[in-house]
Amino acid sequence: MEAAKQLMEKGWRLSSGDKVGYVILKGKGRLYSRVAPYVYANVNDVDGEYYVEHQVVPSAARILGFFGITEEQLLSVQKN
């Protein structure tokens, strides 16, 4: 909803049911306040850690759980 509002403020015409692609940006605050339409987002501003922790790791943990690897183990890997 926030990304759609931002697009409409920039002159985009949207209708009910339109899909709006968005990304989560780095920063603090509630998630909705860190949303931006992907077409206007700078890749350097995207919160990569959010995507790793909330999308990549949970998906990988479901698959790797078969081998006894947990989400906690994946998140505990030292960052370079």
Secondary structure, 3 states (H helix, E strand, C coil): CHHHHHHHHCCCCCCCCCCCCEEEECCCCCHHHHEEEHHHCCHHHECHHHHHHHHHHHHHHHHHHHHCCCHHHHHCCCCC
